[in-house]
Amino acid sequence: MKRPAFQFYGGDWLKDPGLRACSLAARGLWMDMIAIMSQVEEPYGHLVFVARKDGVEDGAKDILTPILPSVLARMVGASESDVCTSLAELESFGVFSRTPEGFIFSRRMVKDEKVRQSRASGGFQSSKNPNVPKKKSDSEDVQRMGGRISFEGSFGGSPSSSSSTSVYILADSELFEVYKTYPLRKAKGAALKAIQKAVVRVAKRNGSSVADALVWLKSRVELFAKLEQKKATDPKFIPLPATWFNQERYDDEELTQSQPSEQPASFRYRDPASLYSGPEYAADRRPA
């Protein structure tokens, strides 16, 4: 695959004595040659045409054809004589080199490519180094049960605990249960991602399990939907679900004030007199 860009060192270009000794025309030709050589995938930095050997036995080499001065002249839009003069000038000052076959190449581009490949190989080999941190497997972060992802434990503990750094992923079906409750169903993909992040934020903030955070968040969405329905809000004024969750609107004061008491009915305050207001209680049976 041809590269969309290549490294250019402005300081080296301006300080290279051989290049500075060349004429403006020669330096302009060299710049075009560098651009052409950057499009050669293999061998990179060489002024050649590459004919791929398709449909032949493994190990066959590509056919390399040098870009002759007459062809280069057409490519850069100059006369062949001018190109030959500039090439001779560039070569006399050592701006480029040639392979034993006579192919022109840029020493700097070949060197940079060798360094790039070495670093790429080193990056791949680093995965075998036991000292390099490895990505956690799904089994370390989650436990899959019944076609869904379940979460164990809570987000409680210090920020340095393993639970605070694990990657938690909810099943789309679970996220959709919250999404479908929202009064405006648009941009589903962005909404599901925002819900996932919101659940994790709530769980960390409350020190609860992800499952409890999901239930709590769904209850807030249901409450928001009821309020919007009660107000008969025009859908165009309802924020997109992704926006609502990303802005943490589930903590809005309006929802907090409208949140029904979570206290069980048996513990809610009742007037003591009402306990004995039924007809079955005679006056003499009430406590003194």
ROMILUM-388289 format. One record per residue: x, y, z of N, C-alpha, C in turn; residue in one letter. Coordinates in pm, whole numbers, plus 50000, padded with zeros to 5 digits. Layout:
# residues N
SITE  n_px  n_py  n_pz  ca_px  ca_py  ca_pz  c_px  c_py  c_pz  res
SITE  X  Y  Z  X  Y  Z  X  Y  Z  A
...
***
This chain:
# residues 288
SITE  n_px  n_py  n_pz  ca_px  ca_py  ca_pz  c_px  c_py  c_pz  res
SITE  50084  49880  50000  50000  50000  50000  50088  50124  50000  M
SITE  50059  50217  49910  50136  50340  49902  50108  50428  50023  K
SITE  50211  50494  50071  50197  50578  50189  50145  50716  50150  R
SITE  50055  50771  50230  50000  50903  50198  50097  51016  50230  P
SITE  50203  50989  50307  50298  51094  50345  50432  51032  50377  A
SITE  50535  51116  50385  50667  51070  50423  50733  51178  50508  F
SITE  50834  51137  50586  50903  51232  50672  50993  51323  50590  Q
SITE  50986  51451  50621  51074  51548  50555  51141  51632  50662  F
SITE  51274  51635  50659  51351  51706  50760  51399  51839  50703  Y
SITE  51326  51944  50735  51359  52076  50680  51498  52123  50718  G
SITE  51538  52097  50842  51671  52139  50886  51780  52071  50807  G
SITE  51766  51940  50784  51867  51866  50708  51871  51914  50563  D
SITE  51754  51945  50508  51747  51994  50370  51825  52124  50356  W
SITE  51812  52211  50453  51876  52342  50446  52025  52336  50481  L
SITE  52066  52234  50559  52204  52229  50605  52292  52134  50524  K
SITE  52234  52053  50436  52315  51958  50359  52405  52035  50262  D
SITE  52538  52026  50278  52628  52106  50193  52622  52068  50046  P
SITE  52608  51936  50019  52600  51895  49880  52476  51949  49812  G
SITE  52364  51942  49881  52239  51991  49824  52242  52143  49809  L
SITE  52302  52211  49906  52310  52357  49899  52399  52402  49783  R
SITE  52491  52316  49742  52582  52352  49632  52514  52338  49497  A
SITE  52400  52269  49493  52327  52249  49367  52244  52372  49331  C
SITE  52212  52380  49205  52129  52490  49157  51985  52473  49203  S
SITE  51908  52580  49191  51767  52575  49230  51693  52472  49147  L
SITE  51724  52462  49018  51658  52365  48930  51688  52223  48975  A
SITE  51814  52197  49013  51852  52063  49056  51783  52027  49188  A
SITE  51776  52124  49280  51709  52097  49407  51559  52073  49387  R
SITE  51499  52146  49295  51358  52124  49264  51334  51986  49205  G
SITE  51426  51942  49116  51413  51807  49060  51427  51703  49169  L
SITE  51520  51722  49261  51541  51625  49370  51417  51614  49458  W
SITE  51350  51726  49480  51227  51721  49560  51121  51636  49491  M
SITE  51106  51652  49360  51011  51569  49286  51052  51422  49290  D
SITE  51181  51396  49282  51230  51259  49285  51201  51194  49421  M
SITE  51218  51272  49530  51187  51220  49662  51039  51182  49671  I
SITE  50952  51268  49617  50809  51240  49621  50777  51114  49543  A
SITE  50841  51096  49429  50818  50976  49347  50867  50851  49421  I
SITE  50986  50861  49480  51043  50745  49551  50962  50708  49675  M
SITE  50892  50806  49733  50810  50775  49851  50689  50691  49816  S
SITE  50654  50686  49688  50539  50608  49645  50576  50465  49606  Q
SITE  50705  50435  49610  50751  50300  49580  50745  50219  49709  V
SITE  50660  50120  49711  50640  50043  49834  50761  49957  49867  E
SITE  50817  49892  49770  50932  49804  49791  51009  49793  49658  E
SITE  51135  49838  49651  51217  49892  49760  51189  50041  49781  P
SITE  51159  50075  49905  51125  50214  49938  51247  50304  49918  Y
SITE  51222  50424  49867  51330  50522  49850  51411  50503  49723  G
SITE  51364  50419  49630  51436  50394  49505  51356  50452  49388  H
SITE  51428  50503  49290  51364  50564  49173  51343  50455  49068  L
SITE  51238  50374  49088  51213  50261  49000  51062  50244  48978  V
SITE  51032  50171  48871  50898  50118  48852  50901  49973  48899  F
SITE  50793  49928  48962  50787  49792  49013  50677  49716  48940  V
SITE  50715  49607  48875  50619  49520  48808  50596  49400  48898  A
SITE  50475  49388  48953  50445  49280  49046  50433  49147  48972  R
SITE  50489  49043  49030  50482  48909  48972  50360  48838  49028  K
SITE  50245  48866  48970  50121  48802  49014  50104  48667  48946  D
SITE  50049  48573  49022  50015  48444  48965  50134  48355  48935  G
SITE  50249  48379  49002  50365  48293  48981  50399  48224  49112  V
SITE  50499  48138  49106  50533  48059  49223  50583  48149  49336  E
SITE  50569  48099  49459  50615  48174  49576  50765  48197  49567  D
SITE  50807  48313  49615  50949  48345  49618  50996  48419  49494  G
SITE  50912  48433  49392  50951  48506  49273  50965  48654  49306  A
SITE  51067  48718  49253  51094  48858  49281  51022  48948  49182  K
SITE  50988  49069  49232  50927  49168  49144  51030  49218  49043  D
SITE  50980  49262  48929  51068  49316  48825  51083  49465  48847  I
SITE  51207  49512  48866  51234  49653  48890  51288  49715  48761  L
SITE  51228  49825  48723  51270  49897  48603  51310  50038  48643  T
SITE  51431  50082  48613  51472  50217  48651  51392  50322  48574  P
SITE  51369  50433  48639  51303  50546  48572  51412  50624  48500  I
SITE  51416  50612  48371  51520  50674  48289  51498  50825  48280  L
SITE  51603  50900  48247  51588  51046  48237  51477  51091  48142  P
SITE  51458  51018  48033  51353  51057  47938  51214  51042  48001  S
SITE  51196  50935  48079  51068  50913  48147  51052  51013  48261  V
SITE  51159  51035  48337  51154  51130  48448  51121  51270  48398  L
SITE  51173  51305  48281  51146  51438  48224  50998  51455  48200  A
SITE  50932  51351  48148  50788  51359  48125  50711  51366  48258  R
SITE  50761  51298  48358  50692  51296  48487  50698  51430  48559  M
SITE  50810  51502  48544  50825  51630  48614  50791  51749  48525  V
SITE  50767  51723  48396  50729  51832  48306  50845  51920  48264  G
SITE  50959  51857  48237  51077  51933  48193  51137  51864  48072  A
SITE  51233  51930  48010  51298  51870  47895  51399  51766  47940  S
SITE  51427  51670  47852  51520  51564  47889  51660  51619  47913  E
SITE  51700  51719  47835  51833  51776  47853  51847  51845  47988  S
SITE  51741  51917  48030  51746  51984  48160  51752  51882  48274  D
SITE  51676  51774  48259  51676  51670  48363  51812  51603  48370  V
SITE  51873  51574  48256  52005  51510  48256  52109  51601  48321  C
SITE  52102  51732  48292  52196  51827  48352  52180  51830  48504  T
SITE  52053  51834  48550  52028  51840  48695  52069  51711  48762  S
SITE  52046  51596  48696  52084  51467  48755  52236  51459  48771  L
SITE  52306  51503  48671  52452  51502  48678  52502  51592  48790  A
SITE  52436  51704  48808  52471  51798  48914  52446  51736  49051  E
SITE  52331  51675  49068  52297  51613  49196  52394  51498  49229  L
SITE  52426  51419  49129  52515  51305  49153  52657  51349  49182  E
SITE  52702  51456  49115  52839  51502  49137  52859  51554  49279  S
SITE  52753  51606  49341  52762  51656  49478  52717  51551  49581  F
SITE  52696  51429  49536  52666  51320  49628  52529  51328  49692  G
SITE  52432  51391  49625  52299  51403  49683  52228  51269  49685  V
SITE  52247  51188  49581  52187  51055  49580  52293  50951  49551  F
SITE  52257  50825  49569  52348  50713  49541  52282  50620  49441  S
SITE  52361  50522  49394  52309  50421  49301  52340  50282  49354  R
SITE  52249  50190  49322  52272  50050  49356  52368  49991  49254  T
SITE  52421  49869  49277  52508  49806  49177  52441  49792  49041  P
SITE  52306  49785  49043  52234  49775  48914  52215  49911  48849  E
SITE  52253  50018  48920  52241  50152  48863  52114  50225  48903  G
SITE  52034  50170  48996  51911  50236  49040  51945  50352  49134  F
SITE  51884  50466  49109  51901  50582  49197  51821  50560  49325  I
SITE  51880  50595  49439  51805  50586  49565  51851  50695  49660  F
SITE  51763  50725  49757  51793  50823  49861  51845  50750  49983  S
SITE  51966  50784  50025  52025  50716  50142  51942  50741  50267  R
SITE  51894  50865  50281  51817  50898  50401  51685  50821  50405  R
SITE  51617  50809  50294  51490  50738  50290  51508  50589  50318  M
SITE  51615  50531  50263  51643  50389  50287  51676  50367  50434  V
SITE  51754  50457  50493  51789  50446  50634  51665  50458  50723  K
SITE  51579  50558  50692  51457  50576  50771  51367  50454  50761  D
SITE  51359  50393  50644  51274  50275  50626  51328  50157  50707  E
SITE  51460  50144  50713  51520  50036  50791  51490  50055  50939  K
SITE  51497  50180  50987  51466  50209  51127  51319  50182  51155  V
SITE  51232  50221  51061  51087  50200  51079  51055  50052  51090  R
SITE  51112  49971  51002  51086  49828  51005  51143  49764  51132  Q
SITE  51257  49812  51177  51316  49759  51299  51228  49789  51419  S
SITE  51175  49911  51424  51087  49948  51535  50956  49871  51530  R
SITE  50905  49852  51407  50780  49776  51394  50800  49633  51439  A
SITE  50913  49575  51403  50942  49438  51445  50960  49431  51595  S
SITE  51028  49532  51651  51048  49535  51796  50918  49550  51870  G
SITE  50826  49631  51815  50695  49648  51879  50618  49519  51881  G
SITE  50628  49440  51774  50558  49311  51770  50622  49213  51869  F
SITE  50756  49211  51871  50825  49118  51959  50804  49153  52106  Q
SITE  50774  49282  52134  50756  49322  52274  50639  49250  52339  S
SITE  50546  49199  52257  50432  49126  52314  50476  48998  52382  S
SITE  50598  48952  52348  50650  48830  52409  50730  48861  52536  K
SITE  50753  48990  52562  50831  49028  52680  50742  49017  52804  N
SITE  50782  48940  52904  50697  48924  53023  50680  49051  53104  P
SITE  50770  49149  53082  50763  49275  53158  50667  49376  53095  N
SITE  50621  49348  52973  50527  49438  52907  50386  49403  52951  V
SITE  50308  49502  53002  50172  49473  53048  50088  49414  52937  P
SITE  50010  49314  52969  49923  49249  52871  49779  49295  52891  K
SITE  49704  49296  52782  49563  49330  52790  49488  49221  52866  K
SITE  49402  49262  52955  49327  49165  53033  49230  49088  52944  K
SITE  49216  48961  52971  49121  48880  52896  48981  48903  52951  S
SITE  48883  48867  52870  48745  48883  52914  48717  48806  53042  D
SITE  48784  48692  53058  48758  48611  53177  48804  48680  53304  S
SITE  48901  48773  53292  48949  48844  53410  48856  48958  53447  E
SITE  48786  49013  53349  48701  49129  53374  48556  49093  53397  D
SITE  48508  48994  53325  48367  48962  53331  48348  48812  53330  V
SITE  48230  48770  53365  48195  48629  53362  48068  48616  53279  Q
SITE  48076  48543  53170  47962  48531  53080  47871  48417  53128  R
SITE  47744  48452  53145  47648  48353  53192  47517  48369  53117  M
SITE  47467  48261  53063  47337  48264  52997  47329  48362  52883  G
SITE  47438  48379  52807  47435  48467  52691  47449  48614  52725  G
SITE  47481  48647  52849  47498  48787  52886  47625  48801  52969  R
SITE  47663  48922  52997  47782  48947  53075  47740  48988  53215  I
SITE  47784  48912  53315  47750  48946  53452  47871  49004  53521  S
SITE  47848  49088  53622  47955  49154  53694  47954  49111  53839  F
SITE  48070  49082  53889  48082  49038  54028  48145  49149  54110  E
SITE  48104  49161  54234  48166  49259  54323  48113  49398  54298  G
SITE  48183  49498  54351  48141  49637  54338  48259  49721  54300  S
SITE  48231  49851  54285  48337  49945  54254  48394  50007  54380  F
SITE  48358  49957  54495  48410  50014  54619  48558  49988  54634  G
SITE  48622  50062  54721  48764  50043  54745  48844  50161  54696  G
SITE  48974  50153  54711  49061  50263  54672  49073  50271  54522  S
SITE  49112  50390  54467  49126  50404  54323  49229  50311  54264  P
SITE  49320  50262  54347  49424  50174  54295  49382  50028  54290  S
SITE  49262  49998  54338  49217  49859  54339  49193  49811  54197  S
SITE  49200  49680  54178  49186  49626  54044  49049  49651  53987  S
SITE  48946  49657  54072  48810  49676  54022  48792  49812  53962  S
SITE  48873  49911  54004  48856  50046  53952  48924  50064  53819  S
SITE  49006  49968  53775  49077  49982  53650  49031  49881  53546  T
SITE  48942  49791  53580  48895  49691  53486  48803  49753  53383  S
SITE  48794  49689  53268  48705  49735  53163  48575  49657  53175  V
SITE  48464  49727  53194  48335  49663  53214  48250  49683  53089  Y
SITE  48197  49576  53037  48118  49581  52915  47983  49517  52941  I
SITE  47877  49590  52916  47742  49537  52931  47693  49485  52797  L
SITE  47609  49386  52801  47551  49333  52678  47457  49436  52618  A
SITE  47450  49438  52484  47364  49535  52416  47218  49520  52458  D
SITE  47177  49397  52485  47039  49375  52525  47007  49446  52656  S
SITE  47103  49449  52747  47083  49517  52875  47080  49668  52857  E
SITE  47170  49717  52773  47173  49860  52747  47046  49904  52674  L
SITE  46995  49817  52587  46875  49851  52511  46754  49865  52602  F
SITE  46751  49790  52712  46640  49801  52806  46629  49943  52861  E
SITE  46744  50007  52881  46744  50145  52927  46710  50239  52811  V
SITE  46770  50210  52695  46750  50296  52578  46603  50304  52537  Y
SITE  46534  50191  52537  46395  50190  52490  46302  50260  52588  K
SITE  46349  50284  52711  46269  50355  52809  46275  50506  52787  T
SITE  46381  50552  52723  46399  50695  52701  46291  50747  52605  Y
SITE  46241  50867  52628  46127  50917  52549  46160  50952  52404  P
SITE  46287  50953  52366  46325  50984  52228  46428  50881  52184  L
SITE  46393  50803  52082  46482  50697  52036  46548  50739  51906  R
SITE  46667  50795  51918  46746  50836  51803  46894  50811  51831  K
SITE  46971  50792  51722  47115  50768  51734  47142  50655  51833  A
SITE  47090  50538  51802  47096  50425  51894  47239  50386  51930  K
SITE  47328  50381  51830  47465  50339  51858  47534  50429  51959  G
SITE  47524  50560  51938  47586  50655  52031  47518  50648  52167  A
SITE  47388  50624  52167  47314  50616  52293  47359  50498  52377  A
SITE  47376  50382  52315  47418  50263  52390  47557  50282  52451  L
SITE  47646  50347  52377  47780  50373  52431  47772  50469  52549  K
SITE  47686  50571  52537  47672  50668  52646  47611  50603  52770  A
SITE  47517  50512  52749  47455  50442  52862  47559  50356  52933  I
SITE  47640  50285  52854  47746  50202  52912  47836  50286  53003  Q
SITE  47879  50402  52956  47967  50489  53035  47894  50542  53158  K
SITE  47767  50574  53141  47690  50627  53254  47675  50523  53365  A
SITE  47652  50398  53327  47636  50292  53426  47765  50276  53508  V
SITE  47877  50278  53440  48005  50265  53509  48030  50384  53601  V
SITE  47997  50504  53553  48014  50624  53637  47931  50615  53763  R
SITE  47806  50574  53748  47716  50565  53862  47764  50459  53960  V
SITE  47810  50345  53908  47857  50237  53994  47980  50281  54073  A
SITE  48072  50348  54008  48192  50396  54077  48156  50501  54181  K
SITE  48067  50591  54144  48030  50699  54235  47959  50646  54359  R
SITE  47871  50550  54340  47792  50497  54452  47858  50379  54521  N
SITE  47969  50330  54465  48033  50213  54523  47945  50091  54517  G
SITE  47866  50080  54411  47771  49970  54399  47813  49877  54286  S
SITE  47740  49771  54268  47766  49681  54157  47712  49743  54029  S
SITE  47760  49694  53918  47714  49745  53789  47566  49713  53769  V
SITE  47525  49596  53815  47384  49557  53802  47293  49654  53876  A
SITE  47331  49692  53999  47250  49787  54075  47249  49924  54009  D
SITE  47365  49964  53955  47372  50093  53886  47282  50095  53764  A
SITE  47275  49983  53695  47190  49974  53577  47043  49988  53614  L
SITE  47002  49922  53720  46863  49931  53768  46830  50074  53810  V
SITE  46923  50136  53881  46900  50273  53927  46888  50369  53809  W
SITE  46977  50353  53712  46975  50441  53597  46846  50425  53517  L
SITE  46800  50303  53504  46675  50279  53431  46558  50345  53502  K
SITE  46560  50343  53635  46451  50406  53710  46450  50557  53688  S
SITE  46569  50616  53675  46576  50760  53650  46525  50794  53510  R
SITE  46556  50707  53416  46507  50729  53280  46355  50718  53275  V
SITE  46302  50620  53344  46156  50603  53349  46090  50726  53411  E
SITE  46152  50780  53515  46097  50899  53580  46102  51019  53487  L
SITE  46214  51032  53415  46228  51142  53319  46123  51131  53209  F
SITE  46099  51008  53161  46000  50987  53055  45860  51025  53104  A
SITE  45827  50991  53228  45695  51026  53284  45679  51177  53296  K
SITE  45785  51244  53339  45778  51389  53353  45758  51456  53218  L
SITE  45831  51409  53117  45817  51469  52984  45678  51440  52926  E
SITE  45625  51323  52954  45490  51290  52907  45387  51377  52977  Q
SITE  45406  51400  53106  45314  51482  53182  45315  51627  53132  K
SITE  45435  51674  53095  45447  51812  53045  45412  51822  52897  K
SITE  45389  51708  52832  45358  51704  52688  45465  51778  52609  A
SITE  45590  51747  52639  45703  51813  52574  45712  51773  52428  T
SITE  45731  51873  52342  45751  51847  52200  45880  51766  52184  D
SITE  45878  51654  52110  45997  51571  52095  46121  51647  52048  P
SITE  46101  51754  51971  46217  51828  51920  46292  51902  52031  K
SITE  46228  51914  52147  46294  51980  52260  46351  51880  52361  F
SITE  46336  51752  52332  46394  51648  52418  46535  51618  52368  I
SITE  46636  51625  52454  46774  51600  52408  46792  51458  52358  P
SITE  46886  51440  52269  46918  51305  52222  46962  51220  52341  L
SITE  46933  51092  52339  46969  51008  52455  47118  51011  52487  P
SITE  47204  51010  52384  47348  51014  52410  47386  51143  52483  A
SITE  47326  51253  52442  47353  51382  52508  47306  51379  52653  T
SITE  47188  51326  52674  47129  51322  52809  47217  51243  52905  W
SITE  47264  51127  52860  47347  51043  52947  47487  51100  52963  F
SITE  47546  51151  52857  47682  51207  52866  47687  51330  52956  N
SITE  47579  51407  52959  47572  51527  53044  47526  51495  53185  Q
SITE  47507  51366  53212  47464  51321  53345  47335  51389  53389  E
SITE  47242  51399  53296  47113  51463  53326  47028  51379  53420  R
SITE  47068  51255  53440  46994  51170  53534  47008  51219  53678  Y
SITE  47100  51313  53699  47117  51373  53833  47051  51510  53844  D
SITE  46972  51549  53742  46907  51680  53746  46820  51695  53870  D
SITE  46813  51817  53921  46736  51845  54041  46588  51811  54022  E
SITE  46540  51832  53900  46400  51803  53871  46367  51657  53899  E
SITE  46459  51568  53862  46436  51426  53885  46453  51390  54031  L
SITE  46548  51454  54096  46572  51426  54238  46452  51463  54323  T
SITE  46391  51578  54290  46273  51621  54366  46151  51536  54337  Q
SITE  46146  51480  54216  46030  51399  54178  46047  51253  54211  S
SITE  46167  51215  54256  46194  51075  54285  46106  51029  54402  Q
SITE  46027  50926  54384  45944  50876  54495  46030  50819  54606  P
SITE  45978  50822  54725  46053  50771  54839  46082  50623  54820  S
SITE  46207  50586  54851  46245  50445  54840  46221  50370  54970  E
SITE  46167  50442  55071  46143  50380  55200  46023  50286  55193  Q
SITE  46033  50166  55245  45920  50073  55239  45796  50134  55305  P
SITE  45681  50094  55255  45556  50150  55306  45539  50126  55456  A
SITE  45589  50014  55505  45572  49982  55647  45647  50077  55738  S
SITE  45744  50153  55679  45823  50244  55760  45785  50389  55737  F
SITE  45689  50416  55651  45649  50553  55626  45565  50605  55744  R
SITE  45570  50734  55764  45500  50794  55876  45349  50783  55857  Y
SITE  45283  50747  55964  45135  50743  55965  45089  50807  56094  R
SITE  44982  50882  56085  44924  50947  56201  44875  50838  56297  D
SITE  44921  50836  56423  44878  50731  56517  44728  50720  56530  P
SITE  44658  50833  56518  44512  50830  56532  44447  50750  56420  A
SITE  44511  50750  56303  44451  50680  56189  44459  50529  56207  S
SITE  44547  50483  56295  44559  50340  56316  44434  50282  56380  L
SITE  44357  50367  56449  44239  50318  56523  44113  50390  56475  Y
SITE  44113  50425  56347  43997  50500  56296  43889  50411  56240  S
SITE  43914  50281  56234  43815  50191  56176  43698  50168  56269  G
SITE  43584  50126  56214  43464  50102  56296  43480  49987  56393  P
SITE  43580  49902  56366  43595  49788  56454  43657  49826  56586  E
SITE  43710  49950  56594  43770  49993  56720  43670  50076  56799  Y
SITE  43632  50024  56913  43542  50100  57002  43625  50197  57085  A
SITE  43561  50297  57142  43633  50399  57216  43707  50341  57336  A
SITE  43649  50237  57395  43711  50183  57514  43831  50092  57481  D
SITE  43848  50060  57351  43959  49972  57314  44082  50051  57272  R
SITE  44067  50184  57256  44183  50264  57219  44274  50280  57339  R
SITE  44403  50286  57318  44497  50301  57431  44479  50434  57497  P
SITE  44503  50436  57630  44485  50560  57705  44591  50661  57665  A
***
